[in-house]
Amino acid sequence: MSEAATPQTPEEKPASEAVNTTPTPPVKPARIGAATGLAAFALLIGLAGAGAGGWSLWQLQQMQSRDQQQAEALQRTRDDSAKQLQGLARQLDARLAELPSASELNERRRLLANLQSDQQRLSQRLESVLDGSRQDWRLDEAEHLLRLASLRLSALQDVASAEALVLTADDILREQDDPAAFAAREQLSRSLEALRTTQRPDRVGLFLQLGALREQAATLNPLAPTFEGQGDVLSDLAAEGDGSAWWGEWVKKLSEYFRIEFDADRNVRPLLSGQSLSQVRLSLSLALEQAQWAALHGQTGVYRQALKQAEEILDAHFNLDNPDSRALRQRFAELADATVEVKVPDLSDSLDALQAYLHRKQAQRRQGAAAAEEAR
């Protein structure tokens, strides 16, 4: 052992310890434990405060970093918006540079106003021209109808069709509602009344009746003479003896080809057969067909001449003892007295009045157009 570690004797105590000779009271164990618990609690509180302060400091740093990021994003947005605004400003400046000046705008407004006025004036003129064209078309139609009515009267003597055509022309003039058309309408009214009082024969019915007679004439057959004994020598011979039967048959057969009459009061016509009969029927049919044509066209002379020719053919080649021939001959005589021709009124005055009205209408329209051109 060294000297430093040599224990000291009581006599060798230092002076400080010698001076403090008052004995220290002994410490109680309970007070020491309470102080230790209090210190540990204070230590825990300090640790909790330090943790709370550290957490608060971390949260503050996080908030600062988020604020900084938001500030940077906002700054970038501001920069982008500024760039976009600059681009839009440049585009707007370019558009404004392309726009015309105030003087050019005024000139364009003036030209647009002139164009609108010209367009309105042209549309009005077009409407007037179209209206006039429609009226001209309708008036031309009335003139055409009147010409057609006059043609049907002169060619076919069709009074009903002519009346309908003239009435339609009068309706067209009535639609015009023009006082200048009074004279033309007056003349048309006279023509209408003349047509309404004109006799109208039934030509269609007469045509059909002649057609029916043609069909009957096509089946007409001649009446062959037969032997009928009336107390003469041949009849007496036919009645005598046992050979009367065969003799009577021979006499009847021969009478179909020839006969002898000693006291005939009229000429004996030759019998028709084969081709001769067909030719006679064809001649009769052609005569009746000619009568049909004359009935439709109102030709009285041709009509009666055709029926007379049909009667002559019937009298010359067919025996009137035949009931069919006799009835057909009687019908020819009855139809010969039929009326097929009528005196139709003349529509030339109505046509002249309508044409005069059309000429006046056209002259007024030309004068109005010339005045409008001078006014412009």
C-alpha positions in Angstrom: 0.0 0.0 0.0 1.1 3.5 -0.7 1.2 6.4 1.6 -1.9 8.0 0.2 -3.9 5.0 1.1 -2.5 4.9 4.6 -5.4 5.4 7.0 -5.2 8.3 9.1 -5.6 8.2 12.8 -8.0 10.3 14.7 -5.3 12.5 15.7 -4.5 13.2 12.2 -7.9 14.6 11.0 -7.9 17.8 9.2 -8.7 21.0 10.8 -12.0 21.4 9.0 -13.3 18.2 10.2 -12.0 19.1 13.6 -13.8 22.3 13.7 -17.2 20.9 12.6 -17.7 18.7 15.5 -21.5 19.0 15.5 -22.9 15.6 14.6 -25.4 15.4 11.5 -28.8 14.0 12.2 -29.6 10.8 10.4 -31.9 11.1 7.3 -35.2 9.3 7.3 -35.8 6.7 4.6 -39.5 7.9 3.9 -38.5 11.4 3.0 -35.8 10.1 0.7 -38.4 7.9 -1.3 -40.8 10.8 -1.7 -38.1 13.0 -3.1 -37.1 10.3 -5.5 -40.7 9.9 -6.8 -41.1 13.6 -7.2 -37.9 13.8 -9.2 -39.0 10.9 -11.4 -42.4 12.6 -12.0 -40.7 15.9 -12.8 -38.4 14.0 -15.2 -41.4 12.4 -16.9 -43.1 15.8 -17.3 -40.0 17.2 -18.7 -39.7 14.4 -21.1 -43.3 14.8 -22.2 -42.8 18.5 -22.6 -39.7 17.9 -24.7 -41.6 15.3 -26.8 -44.5 17.7 -27.3 -42.2 20.5 -28.2 -40.4 18.3 -30.7 -43.7 17.1 -32.3 -44.9 20.8 -32.5 -41.6 21.7 -34.1 -42.0 18.8 -36.6 -45.6 19.9 -37.4 -44.4 23.5 -37.8 -41.7 22.4 -40.2 -44.2 20.3 -42.2 -46.6 23.3 -42.4 -43.8 25.5 -43.5 -42.8 23.0 -46.2 -46.4 22.8 -47.5 -46.8 26.5 -47.5 -43.6 26.8 -49.4 -44.8 24.3 -52.0 -48.1 26.0 -52.3 -46.4 29.3 -52.7 -44.2 27.9 -55.4 -47.2 26.3 -57.2 -49.0 29.7 -56.9 -46.0 31.4 -58.3 -45.8 29.0 -61.2 -49.6 29.5 -61.8 -49.1 33.2 -61.8 -46.2 32.9 -64.3 -48.3 30.6 -66.6 -51.3 33.0 -66.4 -49.0 35.9 -67.1 -47.6 34.1 -70.2 -51.2 33.2 -71.3 -52.3 36.8 -70.9 -49.3 38.0 -72.9 -50.2 35.5 -75.6 -53.8 36.6 -75.6 -52.8 40.2 -75.6 -50.6 39.6 -78.7 -53.4 37.7 -80.5 -55.8 40.5 -79.6 -53.4 43.1 -80.9 -53.0 41.1 -84.1 -56.8 40.9 -84.5 -57.2 44.5 -83.8 -54.5 45.3 -86.4 -56.5 43.2 -88.9 -59.7 45.1 -88.3 -60.5 47.9 -90.6 -60.4 51.5 -89.5 -63.4 53.6 -88.6 -63.5 55.2 -92.1 -63.5 51.7 -93.7 -66.3 50.6 -91.4 -68.4 53.6 -92.3 -67.8 52.9 -96.0 -68.8 49.3 -95.5 -71.9 50.3 -93.6 -72.9 52.6 -96.5 -72.3 49.9 -99.1 -74.3 47.4 -97.0 -77.2 49.9 -96.8 -77.1 50.4 -100.5 -77.0 46.7 -101.2 -80.0 46.1 -98.9 -82.0 48.8 -100.6 -81.1 47.4 -104.1 -82.1 43.9 -103.0 -85.4 45.1 -101.6 -86.1 47.0 -104.8 -85.2 44.0 -106.9 -87.4 41.7 -104.9 -90.3 44.1 -105.3 -89.7 44.2 -109.1 -89.5 40.4 -109.2 -92.8 40.0 -107.3 -94.4 42.4 -109.7 -93.0 40.6 -112.7 -94.0 37.2 -111.4 -97.5 38.5 -110.6 -97.7 39.9 -114.1 -96.5 36.7 -115.6 -99.1 34.7 -113.7 -101.8 37.1 -115.0 -100.4 36.8 -118.5 -100.4 33.0 -118.3 -104.0 32.9 -117.1 -105.1 35.4 -119.8 -103.3 33.4 -122.5 -105.0 30.3 -121.2 -108.4 32.0 -121.5 -107.6 32.9 -125.1 -106.5 29.4 -125.9 -109.7 28.0 -124.4 -111.8 30.3 -126.4 -109.9 29.3 -129.6 -110.4 25.6 -128.7 -114.2 26.2 -128.2 -114.5 27.9 -131.6 -112.6 25.0 -133.2 -114.8 22.3 -131.6 -117.9 24.2 -132.8 -116.7 24.5 -136.4 -115.2 21.0 -136.7 -117.4 18.8 -134.5 -120.4 21.1 -133.6 -119.8 20.0 -130.0 -122.0 22.6 -128.2 -121.6 21.1 -124.7 -117.8 21.2 -124.8 -117.7 24.7 -126.3 -120.0 25.9 -123.6 -117.7 24.4 -120.9 -114.6 26.0 -122.5 -116.2 29.5 -122.8 -117.4 29.3 -119.2 -113.9 28.5 -118.0 -112.5 31.5 -120.0 -115.1 33.7 -118.3 -114.1 32.4 -114.9 -110.4 33.4 -115.6 -111.5 36.9 -116.5 -113.6 37.1 -113.4 -110.6 36.1 -111.2 -108.6 39.1 -112.7 -111.0 41.5 -111.1 -110.1 44.1 -113.7 -112.8 46.7 -114.7 -111.1 46.9 -118.1 -112.3 43.3 -118.8 -115.9 44.3 -118.7 -116.3 44.5 -122.5 -114.7 41.1 -123.0 -116.8 39.5 -120.3 -120.0 41.0 -121.8 -119.2 39.4 -125.2 -118.4 36.1 -123.5 -121.8 36.2 -121.7 -123.5 36.7 -125.0 -121.7 33.7 -126.5 -122.6 31.6 -123.5 -126.3 32.4 -123.8 -126.2 31.7 -127.5 -124.6 28.3 -126.8 -127.1 27.5 -124.0 -130.1 28.1 -126.4 -128.6 26.1 -129.3 -130.2 22.8 -130.2 -128.2 19.8 -129.2 -128.9 16.6 -131.1 -128.0 13.2 -129.6 -125.2 12.4 -131.9 -123.7 9.8 -129.7 -127.0 7.9 -129.4 -127.5 8.1 -133.1 -123.9 6.8 -133.6 -124.6 3.8 -131.3 -127.9 3.1 -133.0 -126.2 2.9 -136.4 -123.6 0.7 -134.9 -126.3 -1.7 -133.7 -127.8 -1.7 -137.2 -124.3 -2.5 -138.7 -124.2 -5.6 -136.5 -127.6 -6.7 -137.7 -126.7 -6.1 -141.3 -123.6 -8.3 -140.9 -125.9 -11.3 -140.1 -128.6 -10.6 -142.7 -129.4 -13.5 -145.0 -131.4 -13.5 -148.2 -134.8 -15.3 -148.2 -134.7 -18.2 -150.7 -137.9 -18.8 -152.6 -139.7 -22.1 -152.0 -142.1 -24.1 -154.1 -145.7 -23.9 -152.8 -148.3 -25.4 -155.0 -151.4 -23.5 -155.5 -153.5 -25.7 -157.8 -151.1 -25.5 -160.8 -150.0 -28.4 -163.0 -146.9 -29.3 -161.0 -148.8 -29.6 -157.8 -151.4 -31.8 -159.4 -148.6 -34.1 -160.7 -147.0 -34.2 -157.3 -150.3 -35.2 -155.8 -151.0 -38.1 -158.3 -149.9 -41.7 -157.9 -147.6 -43.4 -155.5 -144.6 -41.4 -156.6 -145.9 -38.2 -155.2 -143.4 -38.3 -152.3 -140.2 -38.4 -154.4 -141.6 -36.1 -157.0 -142.4 -33.5 -154.3 -138.9 -33.7 -152.9 -137.4 -33.1 -156.3 -139.6 -30.2 -157.0 -138.8 -28.6 -153.7 -135.0 -29.2 -154.2 -135.1 -27.7 -157.7 -137.1 -24.7 -156.5 -134.1 -23.6 -154.4 -132.1 -23.1 -157.6 -134.6 -21.9 -160.2 -138.3 -21.4 -160.7 -140.7 -20.6 -163.4 -143.6 -18.1 -162.9 -145.9 -17.5 -165.8 -147.8 -14.7 -164.1 -145.1 -13.0 -161.9 -146.0 -9.5 -160.9 -142.5 -8.4 -159.9 -138.9 -9.1 -160.9 -137.2 -12.1 -159.4 -133.9 -11.3 -157.8 -130.9 -13.7 -158.1 -130.0 -15.5 -154.9 -126.8 -14.5 -153.2 -124.3 -16.9 -151.7 -120.7 -17.2 -150.9 -118.4 -14.3 -151.9 -121.2 -12.3 -153.4 -123.1 -12.2 -150.1 -120.0 -11.2 -148.2 -119.3 -8.3 -150.6 -122.9 -7.1 -150.3 -122.7 -7.2 -146.5 -119.4 -5.3 -146.6 -120.9 -2.6 -148.8 -123.9 -2.3 -146.5 -121.6 -2.0 -143.5 -119.4 0.7 -145.1 -122.5 2.7 -145.9 -123.6 2.6 -142.3 -120.1 3.4 -141.1 -120.1 6.5 -143.4 -123.5 7.5 -141.9 -122.0 7.2 -138.4 -119.1 9.5 -139.3 -121.5 12.0 -140.8 -123.7 11.9 -137.7 -120.7 12.7 -135.4 -119.5 15.5 -137.6 -122.9 17.0 -138.2 -122.8 16.5 -142.0 -126.5 16.2 -142.9 -125.9 15.7 -146.7 -123.4 12.9 -146.2 -125.5 11.3 -143.5 -128.7 11.1 -145.6 -126.7 10.0 -148.7 -125.1 7.1 -146.8 -128.5 5.9 -145.4 -130.0 6.2 -148.9 -127.1 4.1 -150.3 -127.8 1.5 -147.5 -131.4 1.4 -148.5 -130.6 0.8 -152.1 -128.2 -2.0 -151.3 -130.8 -3.6 -149.1 -133.5 -3.2 -151.8 -131.3 -4.5 -154.6 -129.8 -7.6 -153.0 -132.2 -8.7 -150.2 -135.8 -9.9 -150.3 -138.0 -7.6 -148.4 -140.3 -10.5 -147.7 -137.7 -11.4 -145.1 -138.9 -9.9 -141.7 -135.3 -8.9 -140.8 -134.7 -7.1 -144.1 -138.1 -5.4 -143.9 -137.4 -4.2 -140.3 -133.9 -3.0 -141.2 -135.3 -1.1 -144.2 -137.9 0.6 -141.9 -135.2 1.7 -139.4 -133.2 3.2 -142.2 -136.2 5.3 -143.2 -136.8 6.4 -139.6 -133.1 7.4 -139.0 -132.9 9.3 -142.2 -135.1 12.1 -140.8 -132.9 12.5 -137.7 -131.3 15.9 -137.1 -127.5 15.8 -137.1 -126.5 19.3 -138.0 -127.2 22.5 -136.0 -126.5 26.1 -136.6 -123.7 26.9 -134.1 -123.1 30.5 -132.9 -120.0 32.3 -134.0 -117.4 33.0 -131.2 -115.2 35.3 -133.3 -116.6 38.4 -131.6 -115.8 37.1 -128.2 -112.3 36.1 -129.3 -111.7 39.6 -130.8 -112.9 41.3 -127.5 -110.6 39.1 -125.4 -107.6 39.8 -127.7 -108.3 43.6 -127.5 -108.3 43.4 -123.7 -105.0 41.5 -123.8 -103.4 44.1 -126.0 -104.5 46.9 -123.7 -103.2 45.0 -120.7 -99.8 44.5 -122.3 -99.6 48.1 -123.4 -100.3 49.3 -119.8 -97.7 47.0 -118.4 -95.0 48.2 -120.9 -95.9 51.8 -120.0 -95.6 51.1 -116.3 -92.2 49.4 -116.8 -90.9 52.4 -118.8 -92.1 54.8 -116.1 -90.3 52.8 -113.4 -87.1 52.9 -115.5 -87.3 56.6 -115.9 -87.9 57.1 -112.2 -84.8 55.2 -111.4 
